[in-house]
Structures are given as C-alpha cells and as structure tokens.
Amino acid sequence: GVTLDGYSLDVWLAASDWQEILTLDLMGQGLVEAFAVNQQISVDVTRLVADWPTDTTPNWGGLDMAINAGGDGWEIWQGLGYEGNWVPGDGDQTMSVVWSYADHLNQIDPNNVTWAELIFISNYDPGYTGGVLFYLDNMKLTGAGVPLEPQPADGATDVPIDTTLSWTAGTFAASHHLYFGTDFIKVSDADMDSDPNVVFAELDVANFDPNGLEFKTQ
C-alpha cells in the first residue's frame, strides 16, 4: 500500500506532456538477472486531488514505461505502453500499475549487457498548463513463474478443438495451472477447482492435448 510522506517518491513537474521522470539503472543495482527471469514491473501510484490546481484540469494523464538496454551487437529501446489513467475528477486514488515486457525478453541478452535501464515517463494532456504531482511506492519485478510464448497465441480465435496447447515454462515454475471454460470471466476468476463450470488441470509439462478431455468439455 501507499506510504505517503514516509517512503513514497514524490514526483512534481511544472509542466505536462511526455517527460522522463525516473531512470532505474538495472546494472548499477545488480538487477539484470532479476529482470531477465521476471516478466512484469509494477508500481503503486497515488494522486490526491488537493495537490492539483482547481482552475485547470487535464483531460487525461498517466504513466508510460520504456526499456533501454544493449550490449555487443544488440540494443533495444522499447516503450511498454500507457497505464494508470487518472484525472482529478476521479478523486483521491492509489492504483497498482503493471507493465508486461514478456514479449520483448527474446530481444535481450542478459549475459551480454553494456547498459540496461527502465525509464518511467509522465504522460499528461499537453493542453493542460498546471503542475503534475504524484507519489510512487512499491516498485517491483514480478511474474517469474508465468508461462511464455503460448501456442496458439494469446487472443487466438477459431482454434480447432483438437489443437495441442503448448508454451515455454516460466522460470522457477514447478507446475502450471490450465483452465477451460465457455465464460471468460469465470475462467479468469477461477482458482484451481473453485468453479464447477471451469475445467482445471495442474501440469508439470509445457503442453496439453485436449483430446483427453471428458465428453462435452471440448
């Protein structure tokens, strides 16, 4: 949770628009290996209405994240997207903002790194002329056990029911949980065998043949 005025990093900017606000040196902090075995970076961001001017408000505003890294024969500067949209009309809020970099791990060689950094970017409505103030807490790398490179790909449609599913096992993962169902929300919310409408399997291999499912579960 947020630790305002105690351990939070207060970020104040006189102007809006796109601005780099914080650079985390992964090499200097000894975090290259941790970055390579995880897949996400998250941070809690807090914004308080009282900190913002009352005579002008942004139409939108949030955070971006970028990876800047390279070594002998390779380099990458990759934005990870806009997250954490907030305007003063939303009221005081702390939200956990998460960026996934799993799709870009194959572009990074952790054993051949000259520089590696994460760049936090404030991205607010350029038409807004007031100041920007927010607080950052609990920055961390997560997702070491999450599987990579699923086949069929994430979001695939019209997949034949007898297609063998496969993925790259997540780092340190002892097993993976697989869920089947006809309701996306129920599948997303299921926790092991918590929902009788969702078929659950715990696997110690990185593939699954759906032909082994019972009748009417395909």
Backbone hydrogen bonds, N-H to C=O, Kabsch-Sander energy under -0.5 kcal/mol:
donor,donor_aa,acceptor,acceptor_aa,energy
6,G,3,T,-1.9
7,Y,3,T,-1.8
8,S,3,T,-1.4
9,L,136,L,-2.5
10,D,8,S,-0.8
11,V,134,F,-3.2
12,W,10,D,-0.5
13,L,132,V,-2.9
17,D,124,Y,-1.0
19,Q,17,D,-0.5
19,Q,122,S,-2.6
21,I,120,F,-2.6
22,L,120,F,-1.4
24,L,118,L,-3.0
25,D,23,T,-0.7
26,L,24,L,-1.0
26,L,116,A,-1.7
27,M,116,A,-1.1
29,Q,25,D,-1.7
30,G,27,M,-1.4
31,L,26,L,-3.4
32,V,26,L,-0.7
35,F,31,L,-2.7
36,A,32,V,-2.1
37,V,33,E,-1.6
38,N,34,A,-1.0
39,Q,142,T,-2.5
40,Q,142,T,-2.3
41,I,99,W,-2.3
42,S,140,K,-2.7
43,V,97,V,-2.0
44,D,137,D,-2.8
45,V,43,V,-0.5
45,V,95,M,-2.7
46,T,135,Y,-2.4
47,R,93,Q,-2.4
51,D,48,L,-1.8
52,W,49,V,-1.9
62,G,123,N,-2.1
63,L,83,E,-2.8
64,D,121,I,-2.8
65,M,81,G,-0.6
66,A,119,I,-1.8
67,I,78,Q,-2.6
68,N,117,E,-2.7
69,A,76,I,-2.6
70,G,115,W,-2.5
71,G,74,W,-2.8
73,G,71,G,-0.7
74,W,71,G,-1.3
76,I,69,A,-3.2
78,Q,67,I,-2.4
80,L,65,M,-3.6
81,G,65,M,-0.5
83,E,63,L,-3.0
86,W,61,G,-2.3
90,D,87,V,-2.7
91,G,88,P,-2.0
93,Q,47,R,-2.1
95,M,45,V,-2.4
97,V,43,V,-3.0
97,V,95,M,-0.7
99,W,41,I,-2.7
101,Y,39,Q,-2.9
102,A,39,Q,-0.7
104,H,101,Y,-1.8
105,L,102,A,-1.1
107,Q,104,H,-1.8
108,I,105,L,-1.7
112,N,109,D,-2.0
114,T,70,G,-3.3
115,W,70,G,-1.9
117,E,68,N,-2.3
118,L,24,L,-2.1
119,I,66,A,-2.8
120,F,22,L,-3.2
120,F,118,L,-0.5
121,I,64,D,-2.6
122,S,19,Q,-3.0
123,N,62,G,-2.5
124,Y,17,D,-1.3
125,D,60,W,-2.2
128,Y,125,D,-1.9
132,V,13,L,-2.8
134,F,11,V,-2.2
135,Y,46,T,-2.2
136,L,9,L,-2.2
137,D,44,D,-2.4
140,K,42,S,-2.3
142,T,40,Q,-2.2
146,V,143,G,-1.2
148,L,168,T,-2.8
151,Q,166,S,-3.0
156,A,153,A,-2.1
163,T,160,P,-1.8
165,L,208,F,-2.8
166,S,151,Q,-2.4
167,W,206,A,-1.8
168,T,148,L,-3.4
169,A,167,W,-0.6
170,G,145,G,-0.6
171,T,144,A,-0.6
173,A,170,G,-1.8
176,H,203,L,-2.6
178,L,201,A,-3.0
180,F,199,V,-2.4
184,F,182,T,-0.6
187,V,183,D,-2.4
188,S,184,F,-2.7
189,D,185,I,-2.2
190,A,186,K,-1.1
194,S,191,D,-0.8
198,V,195,D,-1.9
199,V,180,F,-2.6
201,A,178,L,-2.3
203,L,176,H,-3.0
203,L,201,A,-0.5
208,F,165,L,-2.5
212,G,209,D,-1.6
213,L,210,P,-2.0
217,T,214,E,-1.8
